[in-house]
Structures are given as structure tokens and as C-alpha cells.
Amino acid sequence: MLTRHPVSPITPRVLVVLLVTACSPIPSISAQGSGPYLDRVSESTYVSADVAQDFPTHIAAQPQFQTVSTVSYGLSSLSPETQGDLLMVRERYLAAIDAYKHAPQDSPVVWNKLGIAYQHMYALDFAKLQYEKAVSLDPKYAEAINNLGTIYYGEKNYHKAESCYRKALRYKPQTASFYSNLGTAYFADRKYKQGVEAYQHAFSIDPEVFIRESLERIAELGPVEEQAKLNYALAKIYAQAGNMKAALLYLRTALSEGFDDRKKLMADKELASLRETQEFHLLMAEEHFNN
């Protein structure tokens, strides 16, 4: 799953679902792998959904194989897919790819994980092929469809990215990271109203979707000029929800990225409560917005 930073607000990125296991508290970004990071593949963020469901909670009795990598990491007693999962956690992407290639080739989950591994290495053409294979094996595999969308997003083909995210949502309508990815694509495509609505949907499903630290996300920035608008929109969403700390962080980021519409800042009703805080006035003084 595409997602990864939350101490300071990160601009929501395309989420690719990444590998998250019990032994791996990882920072954030997103790609959907069944779970950026695609909750973003860009660092490649990908901002992603949960991939945890793709990972076995037990070690199945499967044929085992050994490579120099798996032996050196002490993983040769595990199944190929489990080896790949653990190597992904260790950021040994080439070794993970080698492991996954020995896993069952009729599994869409394995092909999706291969795509995530390639995407981590910025081999987007290869990643795209793996996601397409996963979808060909399971046309309703929402996470792989989402991750394919992150590839189109990285290619700046926002229309196709939006189409993938909407399709993924048809199969898993309560997935916050899919809505987050869709919102990010809308902002990149200058569809601001739709972007805000998608973010609001994401937030309503999971208030932590933009700041959660428990998933690794690969972050892929949209157009630079859109980042201020995107962060300003998130500041309003968090202010409305009463999370003034997050609202202030996103507002600070928006200002640092060039937001300079003082009239709008002082008039937007969503920010009314935030404007009453001492921290807001200190920020305005810092940014010379009171002049």
C-alpha cells in the first residue's frame, strides 16, 4: 500500500500500500499494497492504505528456497513471500524482489508486492507492469488498482490517476487512503472543490489519515504551486474538527509554501476557532501577516 514526517505536516501524497508488519514501526508516506506508500511511493508516499492484510500472520508450510541474500539475513527457513515481506521492512528491495519471484505466481498479492518493491526503487515502468498483472489476476483488487493510480500520478497523468482511485473506491468505499490519493490528484489537476471533498471523505473515515505515523508512505509531491492550496485546505479540515495543533501545522506549511491571501485567511469560517487561539496570532506575527 502507496503514503511516508507527521511531526510536521507532510503534504498528502499519493499512497501506495506498503508492507507493515508487527515488527516494523515505520515512518509515514503512501502506496496501496493491500493495506502514499504509495500510502505514497515517492520517497517515491507514497501517502497508502493498509497492507497488513496482505501479510501472513503465520508461516505456511511452503517450499523453501535459498539465495545469498536470504541466507545472509537468516530468512531461508521462511516461505518466499514471507522472506520478501521481511526484506521489504529492512528496505532490501532487490532481495525482496528476488524472494517474491519465487513465491506463487498466481497470487495477485505477490504481484502487487513486487510492484511496491519496484516503486520503492523508482522503477516505475516495472512497478506498473506488476500492478497490471495483479489486476489481471483479480480485476477487483482495490489496492493494486490504487497503486496503479499512483504510477499515473507520478507520470502527471492526473485524469487516469483519478480514474484508478475512483475505481478502487468502488470496490473498497471505506478506505481513507484511497480518498486521500483521489484528493491529492484532484488538487494536482486544479480541481480544488473536488479535492477538498475527497479529503473530507478521507478524514471522516480516518481522522489520522494525513498525520498517522504507523504506516510507511512514499511521498510524491504534486505540482509545487498546488501545495499551499492543499495544505491550507487541510488546515481548515482539522480546524473544523477541533484539532488546532494539526490545523496550525498545516497552516504554517501553507504559508511557508506561498499562501498569502490574508483576506481569505481572516474570513474563512472554518478557521474561526483557530483564529481565536494565541498560537494563531503568534504565527501571524511571525509571518508578518498582521501588517
N, C-alpha and C positions, 0 to 999 in steps of 0.2 A: 503494500500500500504506500502512492506518491505521496507535505509536509514538510530544518529541522527551527538560547535566544529568547525564550519567553521572559527572561528577567527584564529585558527591554522589548517593546513590542516589535514583532517581526511582521513585515507586510505579508499578509496571507499569500502563500504561494500555491502553485499547483500541487496537489497532493498525490503522491504515488504511494501506494500502500507498501510499507517496508516491513522488514522482519523484526518482530518484537517478541522476545521470549522472557521467561521468568527471570533469567539470569542477566538481563540486559537493560538496565535503566539507561536510555539513550536520550540525547537532546532532541530538539524538535526541527521539523521541516516536512514534506508530504507527497507520496505516491501510493496509490491503492493497490495493495497486493492482496487483498483479502484481509484486509484489515486496514503532497506535497506532491510518501515521501516520496508521494510522489506521493503521502500526505505530503509532497513535493520532491521531485527528483532533482532538483537543482541544488544542491550544494554539492547536485544538479540541482523540496520541499517540497525536493518536492514537498506544500502544505499538503497528507494522505489519510486514508481510513485505516481501520484496524486490520492488521494482517494476522493477528493472533490465531484466528480460526483456521488459518492455513497450516499451522504448525502442529505437529503431533504432540499430544500430551503424554505419550508413551512411546517406547521404541518398539516398532513392529518387527516381527521375525521376517526379515527380507534378506535376499542375497547380499553379501557384503563385498566391497572391492577396496583395493588399496592403491593409493598413489603416493608419491613422495610427500605431497602436501598433507594428506590425511594422516599418514604415519607420523610425520613430524609434529602434527598438532594433537596426536593421541586420539584420533577420531575413528580409526579404522574398524573398530568393533560396531560402529553405528551404521544405520541404513544410509544409503547415498543421499536421500533427501534431508535427513536429519543432519548429516555432515554439512551439507550445503547451508542449512539454516544457521548452524553454529559458526561456520566460516563467514557468513554474512554479518553476523553480530560482531565478529572480530575484524570486519572490513577487509577480509581477504577475498576480494571479489572474483579474481581469476580462478582461485582454488574452488570457490563456491560454484562457479560455472562448470568447472570440471566435474564436481560432485553431482550437480543436478543433471548433467548429461548422462550419468549412469543410473539415474532414477527412472521410474516408469514413464515411458514416452507417450502414453495415452492419457496422462494426467494433465488437465488444463492448469491445475495449481502449480505444477512443476514448471510449465512453460511460462506462467506468469512470474514465478520467482526468477527464472532465467532473465526475463525482461527487466526486472528490477535490478538484478546484478549488472547487466549491461548498461542500464541507465545510470547507475552509480558511477560508471566509468565514462559517462558521456558518449557512449557508443550508441547514439540514438537510433541509427538505422537498424542495428542489430536488435535493439530493445523492441523496436516497432514490430519486427518480424516475429519475435517471441510472443508479444501480446496478441498479434493477429492469429497466431497458431492456437493460443489459449482460447480465443473467442471462437475459432472454427470448431474446436472440440466441444465447447459449451457456449452457444450463442447468447445465453442469458447470464454469463459470468460477469456480474456488475463490476467487480474490482478490476478485472482485466480491461473492460471497456473504459472505465475511468482512467486507467493508466495509459491506455492508447490515446485518450484525450490529452494527457499531459505531454505526450510527444507532439501532437499537433500544436499545442500551446507553445512549446519550445520552438516550433517552426514558425510561430506567429500566424498560424492559420487558425484564428480565433473562432471562425464560424464552425469549422469541423470540430474543434475542441468543445465548443458549446453543445454541439450535436451529440458528441460522445457522453458528456456529463448528463445531459437530459435523458439519454437512453439508459445510462447506468441507474439514474434515479427511478426510471420506470420499473426496474427490477428490484431496487432496494430504496424505496422512497424515504426511509427514515435514517439515511446516512448523512450525518452533518458534513463530513469532509467532501462529499460529492457536491453538496450545495456550496461549500466554501470554494471549491475549484470552479464551479459554474460562475459564482460571483466574481472571482478574480478574472476569469475570461471575459465576462461582460464589461468589467472596468477597462481591461486592455482594449476592448472593442468600442470603448466610449459609450457604452450603453449603461449609463450611471444609475438610472432608476431601477433597471432590472438587476444590476449588480447589488444595489442596496437590498432589494427584496430577497435575493438569493442569500445574502449574508444574514439577513434577519431570520430566514428559514433555518440556516445552519445554527445560528445562536439559539433559536427556540428548541432545537433538538439537543444541543450540547453547548452550554454557555462557556465551556472551556476549549472549544474547538480552535480558537485562534491563539490561545496562550498556553495550552496544555504542554507539559514537559515530558509526558510519559511515552510519547511516540517520537520516533526519529522521522524528520521530514527533510525532503530535499527541496531546497527553495529555488524557485526560478522566477526572477523578477519580471514583471510586466514592463511596459514602456515607462521610462523614468518619469515622464510628465504626468503619469496617472497615479503615481504612488502617493502623492499628497492628498488627492481626492479620495483614494481608497482608505488611507489611514484616518482621514477626517470622518468618513462615513462610519468607521469602526468606533471612533471616539463617541459619536452620537449614539450608537447602539449600546455601548457599555454605560454611558451616562444615563440613558433611559432605564437601564436595568439596575441602576444604583451602584454599579461598580466604578466608583470615582477614580480609584487608583489606576485601573486599566484605561479608563477614559482619558485621564490626564497623560498617561504614557503615549497613547495613540495620537492625542492632540499635539503633544510635544514633537513627535515624529513627523506629523503632517507639517508643522511649522518649519522644522529643520529641512524638509523636502520642498519648501517653497510656497506653502499655503499662506496667502497674505490678504485674504478677504476679511478685513476687520468687521465690516458692516454685517456680513453673514454670520460671523462668529458670535457677535453680540446679539443677533436677532433669532437665531435658530432655537426654537422652543425645546428641542431635545436636549440642549445643553444648559437649560435654565438652572437646574440644580447644581451643575458643575460650576457655573459662573458665580455661585454664592460661596464657594469654598476659598479659603485663604490660599491654598496651593494654586488655584487658577490665577488669582491676582498676582502671585509671585511669578508665575510663568509669563504672564502678560508683561510684567516689568522686565523680566529677563530678555524677552523678545522685542522690547520697546514697542509693544502693541498699544500702550496707553497714550502714546503721543499722537 
